[in-house]
Amino acid sequence: MSGDDEQWNDSNRAFLQALMARSTLTLDEAKPLLAAIQTAYERKETLAEDITEADLNAHIAAANTRISPFDLEIRSTFHQTTRKRVYAFVNSSSDPITQLATIHTAEEISFLKRVLDAMFETYNTPRNEVMAITSMQAVRLHKAPDSGRVDTQDGSATQGSTAQGLKMIEAEKMLRTLVDEGWFEKSNKGYYTLSPRALMELRGWLIETYNDVDEDDADDDERPPRIKQCVACKEIVTMGQRCSKRNCHCRLHDICVQNFFRMQRSNGCPVCKTEWTGDVFVGERAAPASTRRSGAGSNAITSRTSRITVDIPGQNSDPDEMDP
């Protein structure tokens, strides 16, 4: 029996199955899980406080050795607000959107793409880098866009084909499902953002999709990429701080700011040297005040939205209306 086989036992299998079922884990969540697994495997009680980060890393390393031939991997990143390290079971090669298509309908995937477009295009302007969406804003995207009029050979015009889209109540259900599956997180103020698991697994797709330079913008070197990375940790930033100089591309996670400037021994932006004020934000705090207020109120909206449409100031899909 090889050394790898000796290291791979029922304890490792149980841990991998548990992580696959949960999609993500933190060390605090892993401790009671590993304690229960060790208690069953070794037939003696193991307490959660007996489990160390080294124990978790050993199980992750063993699992990665086994699953890597299948283009699967357990990765980790820090949560953008709690700074807790999050471990996620991800696919390391195939298109994540294609993966989702195996468990969701075509209409649901189209709705998801419209929500992502809203996060990273509509509500991600040079003035307001929100990169989040309220419940009401998301539900308004339930209908697929009309493909428009089509000219026929005889010169007449017919209405282009229109995808069916989702009902509003189905859109609400899809949003809840994306949270349950670990792709989205919903804040106390009612904003949906990508979860740590989604940012890890969708990283390549997000950069390829939203950072492509259009021909019209090809000569515009001042235009920042839509998907920004923290200059300290190099991970994607959807919640954090930005340089007060609007055309500067520097972004930092809140959790990275303090240590970064302590090591730098300067409060100047590392890119343009402008004083770092700490009051220009990325994420839901960048939304206009009217949108933040209505976003909190959207938590109270239930399936009644399947029967009514409410116009809420600041939640128009026109990006110019996001600017105060």
MOQUI-V614258 format. One record per run of one state. SS is the DSSP state (H for helix, E for strand, - for the rest). FROM is the first residue (numbers start at 0). LEN is the number of residues. If there is no record, write none. Layout:
# MOQUI-V614258
ss=SS from=FROM len=LEN
ss=SS from=FROM len=LEN
This chain:
# MOQUI-V614258
ss=- from=0 len=2
ss=H from=2 len=5
ss=- from=7 len=2
ss=H from=9 len=13
ss=- from=22 len=1
ss=E from=23 len=3
ss=H from=26 len=16
ss=- from=42 len=5
ss=H from=47 len=3
ss=- from=50 len=2
ss=H from=52 len=18
ss=- from=70 len=1
ss=E from=71 len=7
ss=- from=78 len=6
ss=E from=84 len=7
ss=- from=91 len=4
ss=H from=95 len=5
ss=- from=100 len=5
ss=H from=105 len=17
ss=- from=122 len=1
ss=E from=123 len=1
ss=- from=124 len=4
ss=E from=128 len=1
ss=- from=129 len=3
ss=E from=132 len=2
ss=H from=134 len=5
ss=- from=139 len=6
ss=E from=145 len=1
ss=- from=146 len=2
ss=E from=148 len=3
ss=- from=151 len=5
ss=E from=156 len=3
ss=- from=159 len=2
ss=E from=161 len=1
ss=- from=162 len=5
ss=H from=167 len=13
ss=- from=180 len=3
ss=E from=183 len=3
ss=- from=186 len=4
ss=E from=190 len=4
ss=- from=194 len=1
ss=H from=195 len=6
ss=- from=201 len=1
ss=H from=202 len=8
ss=- from=210 len=4
ss=H from=214 len=3
ss=- from=217 len=10
ss=E from=227 len=2
ss=- from=229 len=6
ss=E from=235 len=2
ss=- from=237 len=2
ss=E from=239 len=3
ss=- from=242 len=8
ss=E from=250 len=2
ss=- from=252 len=1
ss=H from=253 len=11
ss=- from=264 len=3
ss=E from=267 len=1
ss=- from=268 len=6
ss=E from=274 len=1
ss=- from=275 len=5
ss=E from=280 len=2
ss=- from=282 len=1
ss=H from=283 len=3
ss=- from=286 len=2
ss=H from=288 len=12
ss=- from=300 len=2
ss=H from=302 len=4
ss=- from=306 len=12
ss=H from=318 len=4
ss=- from=322 len=2
